[in-house]
Amino acid sequence: MSVRITTLSENTAGRGNLLAEWGLSILVETEKTSVLLDTGSSISAAHNADALGIDLNKVDKIVLSHGHYDHTGGLRQVLQKMRKDVEIIAHPDIWQAKYARRRDEPDRYIGIPFQRNELESLGAIFNLTAKPVKIDDSIMTTGEVPMVTSFEQVDADLFVKEDTGWHPEKIMDDQALIVKRTQAWWLSLDVPTAALSTPCTMPASLPVEKRYTRSSVDHI
């Protein structure tokens, strides 16, 4: 089975008509399905899709790896380009009020920079679940990625603001995308600050064939 992977947004740009910004957006295309993993931090994913001649209207699903702005900030522009209803697969915790609180700096909001009702008015249909989602016979999400080793730690400056006050962010909304090639499963790893090693072993514990070939870290 052929798989085409196109980076629509990251920290560098190799051509003059492409935009670079802090964040990530990756388009995964198989013979059956087109899935957009994350949307970058603002306009770059939509702009670069146009520059590369990619029609975002042909994207079947959007998967969000977690709820930080640098992976969700392009949602408005992407949805406007898609011009249709589209399922967005994500963990329920993506809508937490996420902040960075660093010494001698003002608190900075780093969560999704849009209201849910605005995105839904543009066609977003949110499928919020902590469980793995099978998108088709060759693509699925890992669902929630637990931290199982002693060295996996969340940045101590990351917090969630709740009615009861500030709480350290656990980043339970981490997830990755798994793509099957021939007789093996290929793991596209997109984990921000924690649970880096766990997804590399998760395919064996998921309800798929217990085979996988390699993993690659796309962005941290």
Backbone torsions as a table, in degrees:
resi	resn	phi	psi	omega
1	MET	NA	132.9	179.6
2	SER	-83.4	142.4	177.4
3	VAL	-132.8	130.0	176.7
4	ARG	-115.6	126.1	-178.8
5	ILE	-120.4	121.2	-178.3
6	THR	-122.4	123.8	175.0
7	THR	-81.6	115.9	179.9
8	LEU	-92.0	-22.6	178.6
9	SER	-154.3	133.4	172.1
10	GLU	-161.3	-166.7	-170.4
11	ASN	-80.9	-9.0	180.0
12	THR	-133.1	162.6	176.8
13	ALA	-138.1	131.7	-174.8
14	GLY	-94.4	-5.0	179.5
15	ARG	-131.7	151.4	-173.7
16	GLY	-64.6	-25.9	-178.0
17	ASN	-94.7	8.0	177.5
18	LEU	-103.4	150.6	178.6
19	LEU	-104.7	144.1	174.6
20	ALA	-119.0	144.2	174.9
21	GLU	-159.5	161.7	178.9
22	TRP	-63.6	120.7	-179.3
23	GLY	143.0	-169.1	-176.0
24	LEU	-155.0	142.5	170.8
25	SER	-152.2	126.8	-176.8
26	ILE	-130.1	129.6	176.2
27	LEU	-98.5	122.4	178.6
28	VAL	-110.7	120.3	-178.2
29	GLU	-121.4	125.9	171.6
30	THR	-113.4	-175.2	-179.1
31	GLU	-66.3	-23.1	-176.2
32	LYS	-107.8	-33.2	-165.3
33	THR	-139.0	148.2	174.3
34	SER	-121.0	120.9	-175.8
35	VAL	-124.5	130.9	175.8
36	LEU	-100.0	116.6	177.4
37	LEU	-94.5	104.8	179.8
38	ASP	71.0	166.9	-172.4
39	THR	-132.8	16.2	-178.4
40	GLY	71.9	-169.9	-174.8
41	SER	-100.6	-15.4	175.5
42	SER	-159.3	-110.4	-170.4
43	ILE	-92.3	-8.3	-167.8
44	SER	-64.5	-41.5	-176.8
45	ALA	-62.7	-47.4	179.8
46	ALA	-65.8	-43.4	178.9
47	HIS	-61.3	-48.2	-176.5
48	ASN	-68.4	-31.2	174.4
49	ALA	-59.9	-45.7	177.2
50	ASP	-61.3	-44.4	-177.9
51	ALA	-64.0	-30.0	-178.8
52	LEU	-93.6	1.7	179.4
53	GLY	73.3	29.0	-179.0
54	ILE	-99.2	126.5	179.6
55	ASP	-90.2	106.3	-178.9
56	LEU	-67.1	-16.6	176.2
57	ASN	-63.2	-19.8	-179.5
58	LYS	-86.9	-2.9	177.3
59	VAL	-70.7	131.0	-177.6
60	ASP	-88.7	-37.5	-177.4
61	LYS	-143.2	154.5	168.9
62	ILE	-116.2	134.4	174.7
63	VAL	-117.3	130.4	176.6
64	LEU	-104.3	124.8	-177.8
65	SER	-73.2	-29.9	175.2
66	HIS	-172.4	177.6	-168.5
67	GLY	-98.8	24.3	176.5
68	HIS	-82.8	153.2	-173.1
69	TYR	-59.9	-32.1	-175.4
70	ASP	-74.9	-3.8	174.8
71	HIS	-117.7	-8.9	-176.4
72	THR	-125.8	-8.7	-173.0
73	GLY	-69.0	-13.6	177.6
74	GLY	-94.5	6.4	-175.3
75	LEU	-58.8	-44.0	-177.9
76	ARG	-59.5	-50.2	-177.7
77	GLN	-65.1	-39.6	179.4
78	VAL	-64.6	-46.4	179.8
79	LEU	-63.1	-37.5	177.3
80	GLN	-64.2	-35.1	177.0
81	LYS	-72.8	-32.6	-176.3
82	MET	-72.3	-38.6	175.7
83	ARG	57.9	41.9	178.4
84	LYS	-164.3	169.5	172.9
85	ASP	-73.7	138.6	-179.6
86	VAL	-146.4	137.9	176.9
87	GLU	-75.0	132.2	175.7
88	ILE	-115.5	113.8	-176.1
89	ILE	-94.1	123.6	-176.6
90	ALA	-159.6	168.8	176.6
91	HIS	-81.2	147.9	179.0
92	PRO	-56.5	-28.1	-176.0
93	ASP	-74.6	-1.8	178.7
94	ILE	-61.7	-23.3	-176.8
95	TRP	-92.5	8.4	174.3
96	GLN	-64.2	152.3	176.0
97	ALA	-81.4	94.0	-172.4
98	LYS	-94.8	135.7	-177.8
99	TYR	-136.7	151.9	166.0
100	ALA	-103.1	127.1	-178.6
101	ARG	-124.2	97.2	-176.2
102	ARG	-112.0	147.8	-177.3
103	ARG	-57.9	135.7	177.4
104	ASP	65.7	17.2	176.4
105	GLU	-129.1	147.8	175.8
106	PRO	-67.0	150.3	176.5
107	ASP	-58.0	136.8	-176.2
108	ARG	-124.2	123.7	178.2
109	TYR	-71.9	129.4	-177.4
110	ILE	-128.0	15.8	179.7
111	GLY	-86.2	-165.9	179.2
112	ILE	-62.1	125.3	-174.1
113	PRO	-86.5	25.9	-179.9
114	PHE	-136.5	158.1	171.0
115	GLN	-83.2	145.3	-178.0
116	ARG	-59.5	-40.5	-176.7
117	ASN	-66.0	-30.4	176.2
118	GLU	-65.4	-46.2	-179.1
119	LEU	-65.1	-38.2	178.1
120	GLU	-66.8	-32.1	177.1
121	SER	-68.0	-20.3	178.6
122	LEU	-93.0	0.9	176.2
123	GLY	115.4	-2.1	-179.4
124	ALA	-68.5	130.5	173.1
125	ILE	-120.1	103.2	-172.3
126	PHE	-81.3	127.0	172.4
127	ASN	-110.2	94.0	-173.9
128	LEU	-98.3	115.1	-177.3
129	THR	-153.9	146.6	175.3
130	ALA	-88.6	-5.7	-176.3
131	LYS	-92.4	158.2	174.7
132	PRO	-61.0	146.0	178.0
133	VAL	-121.1	123.2	175.5
134	LYS	-86.0	114.1	-177.5
135	ILE	-83.3	-44.1	169.3
136	ASP	-155.2	-165.4	-175.7
137	ASP	-67.6	-14.5	-175.0
138	SER	-123.6	-3.2	-178.7
139	ILE	-134.0	134.0	174.2
140	MET	-151.7	163.4	174.0
141	THR	-97.4	159.5	176.4
142	THR	-78.5	-21.2	-167.5
143	GLY	73.6	-167.2	-177.4
144	GLU	-55.9	133.7	-178.6
145	VAL	-104.4	108.9	-179.9
146	PRO	-76.8	154.7	172.8
147	MET	-92.4	122.5	-173.4
148	VAL	-123.1	0.2	178.2
149	THR	-117.7	158.9	-174.7
150	SER	-71.6	-23.8	-176.0
151	PHE	-89.8	-5.7	177.9
152	GLU	-81.1	114.9	-177.2
153	GLN	-136.6	147.5	175.2
154	VAL	-85.8	141.8	176.4
155	ASP	-50.6	126.4	-176.6
156	ALA	-66.3	-13.5	-179.5
157	ASP	-90.0	-0.7	-177.8
158	LEU	-95.8	129.9	-176.6
159	PHE	-136.4	160.6	172.2
160	VAL	-117.6	132.4	178.9
161	LYS	-95.2	120.2	-179.8
162	GLU	-125.5	174.2	-179.8
163	ASP	-59.5	-28.8	-178.6
164	THR	-88.6	1.4	178.4
165	GLY	120.7	-160.1	-179.2
166	TRP	-87.3	137.8	177.4
167	HIS	-135.8	141.4	177.7
168	PRO	-57.2	137.3	179.0
169	GLU	-75.2	131.1	179.3
170	LYS	-94.9	-12.0	-179.4
171	ILE	50.1	50.4	176.9
172	MET	-72.3	-10.4	-177.9
173	ASP	-85.0	4.1	174.3
174	ASP	-56.6	133.5	167.9
175	GLN	-155.8	163.8	-179.6
176	ALA	-128.9	172.7	179.9
177	LEU	-111.9	135.4	179.8
178	ILE	-115.4	131.4	-179.2
179	VAL	-123.1	133.4	179.9
180	LYS	-91.6	131.0	174.4
181	ARG	-125.0	125.2	-175.9
182	THR	49.7	-112.7	-176.3
183	GLN	-107.4	17.8	-177.4
184	ALA	-133.0	164.6	177.6
185	TRP	-108.6	132.4	-179.5
186	TRP	-109.0	129.4	-174.7
187	LEU	-101.1	117.7	172.7
188	SER	-92.9	105.4	-171.3
189	LEU	-92.7	125.2	-178.5
190	ASP	-138.7	74.8	-173.8
191	VAL	-119.2	129.6	-169.2
192	PRO	-77.8	-64.6	-169.7
193	THR	-130.8	-2.4	-176.5
194	ALA	-149.4	172.1	175.0
195	ALA	54.2	41.0	-175.5
196	LEU	-69.8	-38.5	-174.3
197	SER	-87.9	-28.2	-173.4
198	THR	-57.0	-46.0	-177.6
199	PRO	-60.9	-23.1	180.0
200	CYS	-67.2	-21.8	179.0
201	THR	-110.5	-5.2	-175.4
202	MET	-64.7	-35.3	-177.0
203	PRO	-52.8	-32.1	179.7
204	ALA	-69.0	-22.1	-178.6
205	SER	-99.4	-5.2	-179.7
206	LEU	-89.4	162.1	-178.8
207	PRO	-77.4	58.1	176.7
208	VAL	-135.4	175.4	176.2
209	GLU	-59.8	139.1	-172.8
210	LYS	-84.7	60.5	177.9
211	ARG	-142.8	138.2	172.2
212	TYR	-155.8	155.2	-172.0
213	THR	-104.1	-48.8	-174.7
214	ARG	-156.8	166.5	174.7
215	SER	-130.9	152.9	179.0
216	SER	-136.9	135.8	177.3
217	VAL	-87.7	114.7	-178.1
218	ASP	-87.8	-35.1	-175.3
219	HIS	-164.8	140.2	176.4
220	ILE	-130.3	NA	NA
